[in-house]
Amino acid sequence: MAELTSKYFTTSDGVKLHYFDAGSGQTLVMIPGWSQSAEEFKYQLQGLSDQYRTIALDMRGHGKSDKAQCGYKISRLAKDLHEFLIGLNLENVAVLGHSMGCSVIWNYWDLFGPERLAKLILVDQSPFLTSNPSWNAEELEASGALFDPQSMYDTVNGLAGPNGEETTRAVIGGMFTSAMSHDDREWIFQQNFLMPRECASALLYNHCTQDWSDLIPRIDIPTLIVSGRVSAIPWKSQAWIHKQIPGSKLEIFEEEEGGQHFMFFEGWKKFNQVVADFMG
């Protein structure tokens, strides 16, 4: 493993973003999911930094980054990412997003196109998280929605209330395979709790009300989509994304390979090999 350093970058509105940086060569920037931390990419930081420069970024409010008073919208996170790439003078990077990290990438593409990007790695994110009651079965399958409008509001209100941590456990607790150890589950929960629950609530609401289905077909750089066969994010929605992006690759992890929402953690050995094969 290359030496791992912990650093900070300050955004245009004065928010200090924490990131891990290891290795050298072609750059891989990793963006965690909703309420997650950069440290959850520890197996990628350890396992890929001998081949690439690996960077894992804590978005605002997450992990060790500043708990800002505002900016908990996907669009602001995308702007933060853009400023980060410019600030570190990073060009031709591969960007990996897990879960909500994919939405940050999609919003980045909407605002800035392929600027500074060479490849995308989209890990287990629905095109739209909240279902529309008027959708037919095919539309619902493609969306990969986790919520209907009522359950979405119940969840974001629960996060912002006195039982925010319990609500978090309910949301994330079903996103691991049965092979995941109790200690690893609890560690991931604790990484989530580094973000204030009120901030997590505001961000989840914004995240759940973004529909990326019209933008995804516009992506025209090499893209890898990673899914889990038994993931909380239905794998057929990931197959839909694959069909929309010409020339993209789809990798589905089976249950015994850690094929739930955190396959980069549970099945990290295969995950790292899949990423390295795609990075080249």
DOPA-616201 format. One record per residue (C-alpha): z, x, y; residue in three letters. Coordinates in nm, 3 decimals, padded with zeros to 5 digits. Each point is the difference from the previous one (the first is absolute). Layout:
% residues N
@up Z | east X | north Y | ronu Ala
...
END
This chain:
% residues 280
@up 00.000 | east 00.000 | north 00.000 | ronu Met
@up -00.085 | east 00.122 | north 00.351 | ronu Ala
@up 00.279 | east 00.018 | north 00.256 | ronu Glu
@up 00.089 | east -00.349 | north 00.126 | ronu Leu
@up 00.089 | east -00.035 | north 00.366 | ronu Thr
@up 00.139 | east -00.296 | north 00.192 | ronu Ser
@up -00.154 | east -00.046 | north 00.345 | ronu Lys
@up -00.031 | east -00.249 | north 00.286 | ronu Tyr
@up -00.282 | east -00.133 | north 00.217 | ronu Phe
@up 00.049 | east -00.204 | north 00.318 | ronu Thr
@up -00.229 | east -00.296 | north 00.071 | ronu Thr
@up -00.139 | east -00.099 | north 00.340 | ronu Ser
@up 00.285 | east -00.249 | north 00.046 | ronu Asp
@up 00.267 | east 00.257 | north -00.079 | ronu Gly
@up 00.078 | east -00.078 | north -00.365 | ronu Val
@up 00.081 | east 00.297 | north -00.222 | ronu Lys
@up -00.175 | east -00.030 | north -00.336 | ronu Leu
@up 00.132 | east 00.206 | north -00.289 | ronu His
@up -00.234 | east 00.154 | north -00.255 | ronu Tyr
@up 00.004 | east 00.240 | north -00.294 | ronu Phe
@up -00.261 | east 00.276 | north -00.010 | ronu Asp
@up -00.077 | east 00.227 | north -00.295 | ronu Ala
@up -00.284 | east 00.216 | north -00.127 | ronu Gly
@up -00.335 | east 00.092 | north 00.150 | ronu Ser
@up -00.368 | east -00.081 | north -00.033 | ronu Gly
@up -00.161 | east -00.342 | north 00.005 | ronu Gln
@up 00.246 | east -00.243 | north 00.161 | ronu Thr
@up 00.146 | east -00.309 | north -00.165 | ronu Leu
@up 00.201 | east -00.226 | north 00.234 | ronu Val
@up 00.216 | east -00.256 | north -00.182 | ronu Met
@up 00.129 | east -00.321 | north 00.160 | ronu Ile
@up 00.280 | east -00.191 | north -00.176 | ronu Pro
@up 00.019 | east -00.374 | north -00.038 | ronu Gly
@up 00.204 | east -00.258 | north 00.187 | ronu Trp
@up 00.360 | east 00.118 | north 00.051 | ronu Ser
@up -00.058 | east 00.301 | north -00.227 | ronu Gln
@up 00.047 | east 00.368 | north 00.081 | ronu Ser
@up -00.213 | east 00.313 | north -00.006 | ronu Ala
@up 00.249 | east 00.155 | north -00.244 | ronu Glu
@up -00.117 | east -00.246 | north -00.266 | ronu Glu
@up -00.313 | east 00.216 | north -00.024 | ronu Phe
@up 00.217 | east 00.288 | north -00.125 | ronu Lys
@up -00.200 | east 00.036 | north -00.322 | ronu Tyr
@up -00.325 | east 00.029 | north 00.195 | ronu Gln
@up 00.152 | east 00.243 | north 00.250 | ronu Leu
@up 00.122 | east 00.209 | north -00.294 | ronu Gln
@up -00.293 | east -00.050 | north -00.232 | ronu Gly
@up -00.304 | east 00.022 | north 00.230 | ronu Leu
@up 00.105 | east 00.254 | north 00.262 | ronu Ser
@up -00.119 | east 00.288 | north -00.218 | ronu Asp
@up -00.356 | east -00.128 | north 00.052 | ronu Gln
@up 00.006 | east -00.184 | north 00.333 | ronu Tyr
@up 00.186 | east -00.027 | north 00.325 | ronu Arg
@up 00.212 | east -00.306 | north -00.070 | ronu Thr
@up 00.157 | east -00.196 | north 00.285 | ronu Ile
@up 00.221 | east -00.308 | north -00.041 | ronu Ala
@up 00.066 | east -00.193 | north 00.320 | ronu Leu
@up 00.295 | east -00.227 | north 00.076 | ronu Asp
@up -00.140 | east -00.276 | north 00.222 | ronu Met
@up 00.213 | east -00.116 | north 00.292 | ronu Arg
@up 00.325 | east -00.158 | north -00.113 | ronu Gly
@up -00.043 | east 00.135 | north -00.352 | ronu His
@up 00.177 | east 00.285 | north -00.176 | ronu Gly
@up 00.110 | east 00.273 | north 00.240 | ronu Lys
@up -00.218 | east -00.114 | north 00.292 | ronu Ser
@up 00.141 | east -00.153 | north 00.319 | ronu Asp
@up 00.112 | east -00.361 | north -00.026 | ronu Lys
@up -00.206 | east -00.115 | north 00.298 | ronu Ala
@up 00.072 | east -00.320 | north 00.188 | ronu Gln
@up -00.361 | east -00.116 | north -00.025 | ronu Cys
@up -00.333 | east 00.065 | north -00.167 | ronu Gly
@up 00.060 | east -00.161 | north -00.338 | ronu Tyr
@up -00.359 | east -00.112 | north -00.036 | ronu Lys
@up -00.274 | east 00.137 | north -00.223 | ronu Ile
@up -00.214 | east 00.071 | north 00.307 | ronu Ser
@up 00.269 | east 00.222 | north 00.156 | ronu Arg
@up 00.048 | east 00.186 | north -00.329 | ronu Leu
@up -00.375 | east 00.060 | north -00.012 | ronu Ala
@up 00.011 | east 00.138 | north 00.354 | ronu Lys
@up 00.293 | east 00.221 | north -00.099 | ronu Asp
@up -00.207 | east 00.136 | north -00.290 | ronu Leu
@up -00.294 | east 00.069 | north 00.231 | ronu His
@up 00.224 | east 00.183 | north 00.247 | ronu Glu
@up 00.155 | east 00.195 | north -00.286 | ronu Phe
@up -00.336 | east 00.122 | north -00.132 | ronu Leu
@up -00.108 | east 00.101 | north 00.350 | ronu Ile
@up 00.334 | east 00.164 | north 00.078 | ronu Gly
@up -00.012 | east 00.214 | north -00.315 | ronu Leu
@up -00.373 | east 00.067 | north 00.051 | ronu Asn
@up -00.079 | east -00.138 | north -00.345 | ronu Leu
@up -00.366 | east -00.058 | north -00.083 | ronu Glu
@up -00.178 | east -00.116 | north -00.317 | ronu Asn
@up 00.324 | east -00.114 | north -00.159 | ronu Val
@up 00.055 | east -00.213 | north -00.306 | ronu Ala
@up 00.242 | east -00.280 | north 00.087 | ronu Val
@up 00.203 | east -00.171 | north -00.272 | ronu Leu
@up 00.175 | east -00.327 | north 00.072 | ronu Gly
@up 00.242 | east -00.170 | north -00.235 | ronu His
@up 00.039 | east -00.377 | north 00.040 | ronu Ser
@up 00.033 | east -00.069 | north 00.374 | ronu Met
@up -00.128 | east 00.354 | north 00.056 | ronu Gly
@up -00.341 | east -00.139 | north -00.099 | ronu Cys
@up 00.024 | east -00.258 | north 00.276 | ronu Ser
@up 00.072 | east 00.282 | north 00.245 | ronu Val
@up -00.317 | east 00.172 | north -00.123 | ronu Ile
@up -00.202 | east -00.320 | north 00.033 | ronu Trp
@up 00.123 | east -00.057 | north 00.354 | ronu Asn
@up -00.077 | east 00.365 | north 00.079 | ronu Tyr
@up -00.354 | east -00.057 | north -00.126 | ronu Trp
@up -00.028 | east -00.313 | north 00.214 | ronu Asp
@up 00.105 | east 00.192 | north 00.313 | ronu Leu
@up -00.140 | east 00.349 | north -00.055 | ronu Phe
@up -00.246 | east -00.020 | north -00.290 | ronu Gly
@up -00.024 | east 00.313 | north -00.215 | ronu Pro
@up 00.117 | east 00.231 | north 00.280 | ronu Glu
@up 00.172 | east 00.304 | north -00.157 | ronu Arg
@up -00.018 | east -00.158 | north -00.348 | ronu Leu
@up -00.184 | east 00.138 | north -00.304 | ronu Ala
@up 00.137 | east -00.210 | north -00.288 | ronu Lys
@up 00.228 | east -00.298 | north -00.054 | ronu Leu
@up 00.246 | east -00.067 | north -00.281 | ronu Ile
@up 00.113 | east -00.363 | north -00.001 | ronu Leu
@up 00.303 | east -00.058 | north -00.223 | ronu Val
@up 00.083 | east -00.358 | north -00.094 | ronu Asp
@up -00.033 | east -00.218 | north 00.310 | ronu Gln
@up -00.129 | east -00.356 | north 00.022 | ronu Ser
@up -00.273 | east -00.083 | north 00.253 | ronu Pro
@up 00.223 | east -00.284 | north 00.125 | ronu Phe
@up 00.363 | east -00.050 | north -00.100 | ronu Leu
@up 00.047 | east -00.366 | north 00.096 | ronu Thr
@up -00.201 | east -00.272 | north -00.170 | ronu Ser
@up -00.180 | east -00.282 | north 00.173 | ronu Asn
@up 00.065 | east -00.342 | north -00.160 | ronu Pro
@up -00.371 | east -00.080 | north 00.028 | ronu Ser
@up -00.115 | east 00.294 | north -00.215 | ronu Trp
@up -00.159 | east -00.057 | north -00.335 | ronu Asn
@up 00.100 | east 00.199 | north -00.309 | ronu Ala
@up -00.264 | east 00.267 | north 00.058 | ronu Glu
@up 00.106 | east 00.058 | north 00.360 | ronu Glu
@up 00.366 | east 00.018 | north -00.101 | ronu Leu
@up -00.077 | east 00.256 | north -00.270 | ronu Glu
@up -00.198 | east 00.219 | north 00.241 | ronu Ala
@up 00.273 | east -00.008 | north 00.263 | ronu Ser
@up 00.277 | east 00.116 | north -00.230 | ronu Gly
@up 00.246 | east -00.197 | north 00.213 | ronu Ala
@up 00.371 | east 00.043 | north -00.076 | ronu Leu
@up 00.124 | east -00.278 | north 00.228 | ronu Phe
@up -00.085 | east -00.348 | north 00.110 | ronu Asp
@up 00.086 | east -00.084 | north 00.364 | ronu Pro
@up 00.344 | east -00.143 | north -00.083 | ronu Gln
@up 00.109 | east 00.288 | north -00.223 | ronu Ser
@up -00.124 | east 00.248 | north 00.258 | ronu Met
@up 00.215 | east -00.155 | north 00.272 | ronu Tyr
@up 00.296 | east -00.026 | north -00.238 | ronu Asp
@up -00.032 | east 00.370 | north -00.080 | ronu Thr
@up -00.035 | east 00.132 | north 00.355 | ronu Val
@up 00.289 | east -00.223 | north 00.116 | ronu Asn
@up 00.211 | east 00.119 | north -00.293 | ronu Gly
@up -00.070 | east 00.362 | north 00.088 | ronu Leu
@up 00.109 | east -00.052 | north 00.360 | ronu Ala
@up 00.318 | east -00.186 | north -00.098 | ronu Gly
@up 00.336 | east 00.112 | north -00.138 | ronu Pro
@up -00.142 | east 00.027 | north -00.353 | ronu Asn
@up -00.283 | east 00.235 | north 00.090 | ronu Gly
@up 00.077 | east 00.257 | north -00.267 | ronu Glu
@up 00.024 | east -00.265 | north -00.271 | ronu Glu
@up -00.335 | east -00.142 | north 00.114 | ronu Thr
@up -00.151 | east 00.347 | north -00.020 | ronu Thr
@up 00.124 | east 00.044 | north -00.355 | ronu Arg
@up -00.153 | east -00.337 | north -00.091 | ronu Ala
@up -00.337 | east 00.096 | north 00.149 | ronu Val
@up -00.022 | east 00.349 | north -00.148 | ronu Ile
@up 00.202 | east -00.044 | north -00.317 | ronu Gly
@up -00.292 | east -00.146 | north -00.192 | ronu Gly
@up -00.234 | east 00.288 | north 00.085 | ronu Met
@up 00.108 | east 00.245 | north -00.272 | ronu Phe
@up -00.075 | east 00.015 | north -00.370 | ronu Thr
@up 00.284 | east -00.044 | north -00.247 | ronu Ser
@up -00.013 | east 00.376 | north -00.065 | ronu Ala
@up 00.116 | east 00.080 | north 00.354 | ronu Met
@up 00.355 | east 00.136 | north -00.007 | ronu Ser
@up 00.282 | east -00.172 | north 00.186 | ronu His
@up 00.062 | east 00.315 | north 00.203 | ronu Asp
@up -00.364 | east 00.024 | north 00.111 | ronu Asp
@up -00.006 | east -00.369 | north 00.095 | ronu Arg
@up 00.318 | east 00.039 | north 00.203 | ronu Glu
@up -00.132 | east 00.312 | north 00.172 | ronu Trp
@up -00.311 | east -00.189 | north 00.113 | ronu Ile
@up 00.215 | east -00.287 | north 00.126 | ronu Phe
@up 00.203 | east 00.245 | north 00.204 | ronu Gln
@up -00.318 | east 00.149 | north 00.148 | ronu Gln
@up -00.089 | east -00.352 | north 00.114 | ronu Asn
@up 00.336 | east -00.047 | north 00.166 | ronu Phe
@up -00.066 | east 00.298 | north 00.229 | ronu Leu
@up -00.207 | east -00.249 | north 00.201 | ronu Met
@up 00.204 | east -00.262 | north 00.190 | ronu Pro
@up -00.055 | east -00.337 | north -00.165 | ronu Arg
@up -00.086 | east -00.170 | north 00.331 | ronu Glu
@up -00.283 | east 00.251 | north 00.050 | ronu Cys
@up -00.110 | east -00.045 | north -00.360 | ronu Ala
@up -00.011 | east -00.376 | north 00.054 | ronu Ser
@up -00.215 | east 00.025 | north 00.312 | ronu Ala
@up -00.241 | east 00.238 | north -00.171 | ronu Leu
@up -00.028 | east -00.206 | north -00.318 | ronu Leu
@up -00.086 | east -00.310 | north 00.204 | ronu Tyr
@up -00.282 | east 00.184 | north 00.174 | ronu Asn
@up -00.112 | east 00.158 | north -00.327 | ronu His
@up -00.010 | east -00.337 | north -00.178 | ronu Cys
@up -00.218 | east -00.162 | north 00.267 | ronu Thr
@up -00.284 | east 00.254 | north -00.006 | ronu Gln
@up -00.318 | east -00.081 | north -00.193 | ronu Asp
@up -00.209 | east 00.312 | north -00.074 | ronu Trp
@up -00.260 | east -00.165 | north -00.223 | ronu Ser
@up -00.274 | east 00.015 | north 00.263 | ronu Asp
@up 00.067 | east 00.365 | north 00.086 | ronu Leu
@up 00.018 | east 00.148 | north -00.349 | ronu Ile
@up -00.377 | east -00.028 | north -00.066 | ronu Pro
@up -00.064 | east 00.213 | north 00.312 | ronu Arg
@up 00.161 | east 00.309 | north -00.155 | ronu Ile
@up -00.271 | east 00.252 | north -00.079 | ronu Asp
@up 00.175 | east 00.326 | north -00.088 | ronu Ile
@up 00.113 | east 00.108 | north -00.350 | ronu Pro
@up 00.284 | east -00.228 | north -00.106 | ronu Thr
@up 00.234 | east -00.012 | north -00.299 | ronu Leu
@up 00.187 | east -00.323 | north -00.077 | ronu Ile
@up 00.310 | east 00.025 | north -00.222 | ronu Val
@up 00.160 | east -00.303 | north -00.164 | ronu Ser
@up 00.253 | east -00.087 | north -00.269 | ronu Gly
@up -00.081 | east -00.238 | north -00.282 | ronu Arg
@up 00.340 | east -00.172 | north 00.026 | ronu Val
@up 00.051 | east 00.063 | north 00.372 | ronu Ser
@up 00.144 | east -00.261 | north 00.232 | ronu Ala
@up -00.331 | east 00.046 | north 00.184 | ronu Ile
@up -00.248 | east -00.169 | north -00.237 | ronu Pro
@up -00.243 | east 00.258 | north -00.135 | ronu Trp
@up -00.293 | east -00.238 | north 00.040 | ronu Lys
@up 00.042 | east 00.018 | north 00.378 | ronu Ser
@up -00.042 | east 00.376 | north -00.031 | ronu Gln
@up -00.314 | east -00.050 | north -00.206 | ronu Ala
@up -00.126 | east -00.223 | north 00.284 | ronu Trp
@up 00.058 | east 00.283 | north 00.250 | ronu Ile
@up -00.185 | east 00.237 | north -00.232 | ronu His
@up -00.301 | east -00.233 | north -00.004 | ronu Lys
@up -00.005 | east -00.019 | north 00.380 | ronu Gln
@up -00.013 | east 00.377 | north 00.062 | ronu Ile
@up -00.326 | east 00.153 | north -00.124 | ronu Pro
@up 00.051 | east 00.303 | north -00.222 | ronu Gly
@up 00.377 | east -00.039 | north -00.015 | ronu Ser
@up 00.204 | east 00.090 | north -00.307 | ronu Lys
@up 00.264 | east -00.222 | north -00.163 | ronu Leu
@up 00.288 | east 00.132 | north -00.211 | ronu Glu
@up 00.230 | east -00.250 | north -00.170 | ronu Ile
@up 00.327 | east 00.126 | north -00.147 | ronu Phe
@up 00.111 | east -00.180 | north -00.314 | ronu Glu
@up 00.362 | east -00.110 | north -00.033 | ronu Glu
@up 00.092 | east 00.290 | north -00.227 | ronu Glu
@up -00.142 | east 00.236 | north 00.264 | ronu Glu
@up 00.234 | east -00.134 | north 00.267 | ronu Gly
@up -00.254 | east -00.261 | north 00.108 | ronu Gly
@up 00.213 | east -00.197 | north 00.243 | ronu Gln
@up 00.006 | east 00.019 | north 00.379 | ronu His
@up 00.157 | east 00.349 | north 00.011 | ronu Phe
@up -00.232 | east 00.165 | north -00.251 | ronu Met
@up -00.017 | east 00.311 | north 00.221 | ronu Phe
@up 00.371 | east 00.041 | north -00.076 | ronu Phe
@up 00.032 | east -00.136 | north -00.354 | ronu Glu
@up -00.325 | east 00.149 | north -00.128 | ronu Gly
@up -00.019 | east 00.295 | north 00.236 | ronu Trp
@up -00.157 | east 00.249 | north -00.241 | ronu Lys
@up -00.305 | east -00.216 | north -00.063 | ronu Lys
@up -00.003 | east -00.111 | north 00.363 | ronu Phe
@up -00.012 | east 00.357 | north 00.127 | ronu Asn
@up -00.284 | east 00.083 | north -00.238 | ronu Gln
@up -00.198 | east -00.305 | north 00.111 | ronu Val
@up 00.046 | east 00.098 | north 00.365 | ronu Val
@up -00.093 | east 00.364 | north -00.066 | ronu Ala
@up -00.314 | east -00.105 | north -00.190 | ronu Asp
@up -00.101 | east -00.218 | north 00.295 | ronu Phe
@up 00.086 | east 00.262 | north 00.263 | ronu Met
@up -00.202 | east 00.265 | north -00.185 | ronu Gly
END
